[in-house]
Amino acid sequence: MIISLSLFIAFFLPWIIGYELLSLILRRQKFNPVLMVSLSYGLGFGFLAYLMFVLSFFKLALTLCNVQAGLISSLAILLAIRVIDKKKEKNEAVIFEKKESLFGNASLLLKIIIALGILYVLYNVALILLRALIVPVCSWDSLATCVYNAKLIFYEKTIPPLKFLPHPSYPLGIPLMITWLNLNLGYFDEYYLNLISVFLFITFLCVFYYFLGYFTNKRWALLGVVLLISSNLIYFHAGIFYRDLPIMYYCCCALFLLVLWAEQANKGVALLSSTLIGISSFIKMEGSGYSIIFILLSAILINKTKQGWPGIRKNIFLFVFPALILNSVFYVVKFMQKVQATEHYDLSFNLLIHRIPHILEVFFFGVFFSANWNIFWFLFLVSILVRFRNKGKNVSIRVLILNTSLWIFILFVWALFSEKGGSALISPYTFSRVLIHYFPLIIALIILLLYPSAEAKEVK
Amino acid sequence: MPYSMKSILFLFLLVTCFLAMAVTLISIPLELSIKGTLISFANAWYPKENENGFYGQRSELYPVFYLLIFMSAWLISVVLGKGTKKGRVRQYFTSLTITCFVFFAVISLIQVVKRTDRLNRILRQYLILSDDDYKLKALGLPYAFANKIRKEFPGTYTANLISDLDFSSDIFMGMHRNICYQLLPINVRSHDKQDRPDLLIYFLKKNAKDFVPDNYVIRGRYGNSSLVAVRKDLL
């Protein structure tokens, strides 16, 4: 009973703060309730991690009492802003909402298939949840860095000087989230901490579903979710604590929101996507690299809106400023503590050409000959072959393809020019984990390309 | 969609029959029974899990799967093939997409069965064993060793871990990380190594007691080659 209550508080407090923060960012607009709750989760836990980091920076002990006080004060401030804001304007518009039923107008056979799809998703989520609750921390990175740091912070009640941590340049977002959960429990639990990851995955599935649903329909969106959950590596990572699935949540949500912004040029959405990509840099170092891709893509999209200079300036501010601030927090602290910005910044131009065949081999086998991804990379190629001619002009597809290409390009350049980081990347072990970060884009592209839209028919 | 639900169902059956035939033919050069071939196929889509995931596990059977997909698509387009050359090419690609989804359905079914089976096995151990035994089975010797020390030295300490094992090598690095993690709040990795630590933990160190400095006292022995020494001023 006490454990249930502690867990409830551990999840509820950041979640509700995330919700209030999201409402503040979106101002007089909102998403539908499921999407609001799903995005609030990531936003709230991101906020929590930064708050704990700041508390520790100002030499406040990371005890339950201090962190709770920090959270409750933040909540009070957010609520006060909301009350003042509500007095000014009461209308709330729902953005990106499509009202249609999953089963409406479907034949019996299709209804059965849809029901099986829902059952498949729910069953797999149940497996992930059960697995998370019965498998203790035993995977390599968890023991070596991620959960190790959390356990250390939990017992030391502070963040030790970065130089004493394993991989001092690695961000502390995830360890701090785990520490928070265990502070609530009052002891370091090896099982419940996996729940953070499980909920991140479930909320991501909701965001993914609504994103796809907005550009296609709910049936195709469900198909997308089914495809995503049937990838073995995603399924596996949803129930353990590595940082690859959380960074997938933040980066993909940010990108989906950017694509949605291209549709409606909504100020709040721009700010939210920029905030999420900023938080990703506090989850894993790659987040900073992905922020650069994000800013580049947002610049392209801003340019397409053909606004005057004041509009462009405002949008640049919305997309760049939060991402830059959130990115820089940890780098500033690393600089102050004289810790290297990254351990993998060892560009070397000597190695290189002879590495290319090996990189290509790892990429080819890791993508097409591995049980990690079902047959989706193959299906992605088929979709491109079959439908790209018809759908290539679609802005959302173009943005996703551009992001995927830049991502793979960065990975390739990193593998080629960085001696240490590159060697790590082209080991098949690391490579498959890095592929998780933007893997949902591959599924999204399959769905968007194969969806038989009216636009595609016109081009035919 | 160019096909109705009924024709998709028909194609599904067609592809299934083709696959059954293909599996029978493939089992001959593999020198396996049909059941054995099916098991190797299933394992290729959900290999034996280890704690670090499915990373990098390749299977030589994947080219066979892709070949089967291409051939099934070709079979469908031949059965339904009509019209101009351009139309047939388009039909082939559409068939290819549908075949991919048929394969996806089959693979997903295999995965669900294997995921359930795997979890079932973990769950049985979890329910039968006590928490300590269960963790011992999952985490092995490092857990047992660290657990003993933690019970004997409850509280927060700094410590050095000394061993004959080369912890910088790939083989023993995992063991080192595991012990350090399990030992917390006894802090081995994250303190100033220049300081005199509170504890010296000798793990699989031959004649360990000969290496204990004068200002430390032996307080715990674990077999012949493992012991813990405590700094004298802490006693």
Chai-1 contact restraints between the chains, C-beta under 6 A:
chainA,res_idxA,chainB,res_idxB,connection_type,confidence,min_distance_angstrom,max_distance_angstrom,comment,restraint_id
A,L109,B,M5,contact,1.0,0.0,6.0,A-B,restraint_1
A,L127,B,R115,contact,1.0,0.0,6.0,A-B,restraint_2
A,L127,B,L119,contact,1.0,0.0,6.0,A-B,restraint_3
A,R131,B,L119,contact,1.0,0.0,6.0,A-B,restraint_4
A,I134,B,I122,contact,1.0,0.0,6.0,A-B,restraint_5
A,I134,B,Y126,contact,1.0,0.0,6.0,A-B,restraint_6
A,P136,B,K135,contact,1.0,0.0,6.0,A-B,restraint_7
A,C138,B,E51,contact,1.0,0.0,6.0,A-B,restraint_8
A,C138,B,A138,contact,1.0,0.0,6.0,A-B,restraint_9
A,C138,B,L139,contact,1.0,0.0,6.0,A-B,restraint_10
A,S139,B,E51,contact,1.0,0.0,6.0,A-B,restraint_11
A,S139,B,N52,contact,1.0,0.0,6.0,A-B,restraint_12
A,W140,B,N52,contact,1.0,0.0,6.0,A-B,restraint_13
A,L143,B,R177,contact,1.0,0.0,6.0,A-B,restraint_14
A,L143,B,N178,contact,1.0,0.0,6.0,A-B,restraint_15
A,L143,B,Y181,contact,1.0,0.0,6.0,A-B,restraint_16
A,A144,B,R177,contact,1.0,0.0,6.0,A-B,restraint_17
A,Y148,B,Y181,contact,1.0,0.0,6.0,A-B,restraint_18
A,K151,B,L184,contact,1.0,0.0,6.0,A-B,restraint_19
A,L152,B,S190,contact,1.0,0.0,6.0,A-B,restraint_20
A,Y155,B,L184,contact,1.0,0.0,6.0,A-B,restraint_21
A,Y155,B,P185,contact,1.0,0.0,6.0,A-B,restraint_22
A,P160,B,S190,contact,1.0,0.0,6.0,A-B,restraint_23
A,F164,B,S190,contact,1.0,0.0,6.0,A-B,restraint_24
A,L165,B,S190,contact,1.0,0.0,6.0,A-B,restraint_25
A,S230,B,S108,contact,1.0,0.0,6.0,A-B,restraint_26
A,N232,B,F54,contact,1.0,0.0,6.0,A-B,restraint_27
A,L233,B,F54,contact,1.0,0.0,6.0,A-B,restraint_28
A,F236,B,G53,contact,1.0,0.0,6.0,A-B,restraint_29
A,F365,B,R58,contact,1.0,0.0,6.0,A-B,restraint_30
A,F369,B,R58,contact,1.0,0.0,6.0,A-B,restraint_31
A,F369,B,Y62,contact,1.0,0.0,6.0,A-B,restraint_32
A,A371,B,W45,contact,1.0,0.0,6.0,A-B,restraint_33
A,A371,B,P47,contact,1.0,0.0,6.0,A-B,restraint_34
A,A371,B,F54,contact,1.0,0.0,6.0,A-B,restraint_35
A,A371,B,Q57,contact,1.0,0.0,6.0,A-B,restraint_36
A,N372,B,F54,contact,1.0,0.0,6.0,A-B,restraint_37
A,N374,B,I107,contact,1.0,0.0,6.0,A-B,restraint_38
A,I375,B,F103,contact,1.0,0.0,6.0,A-B,restraint_39
A,L379,B,C100,contact,1.0,0.0,6.0,A-B,restraint_40
A,V382,B,L96,contact,1.0,0.0,6.0,A-B,restraint_41
A,V382,B,T97,contact,1.0,0.0,6.0,A-B,restraint_42
A,V382,B,C100,contact,1.0,0.0,6.0,A-B,restraint_43
A,V386,B,F93,contact,1.0,0.0,6.0,A-B,restraint_44
A,V386,B,T97,contact,1.0,0.0,6.0,A-B,restraint_45
A,P428,B,Y55,contact,1.0,0.0,6.0,A-B,restraint_46
A,P428,B,G56,contact,1.0,0.0,6.0,A-B,restraint_47
A,Y429,B,Y55,contact,1.0,0.0,6.0,A-B,restraint_48
A,Y429,B,G56,contact,1.0,0.0,6.0,A-B,restraint_49
A,S432,B,Y55,contact,1.0,0.0,6.0,A-B,restraint_50
A,P452,B,M1,contact,1.0,0.0,6.0,A-B,restraint_51
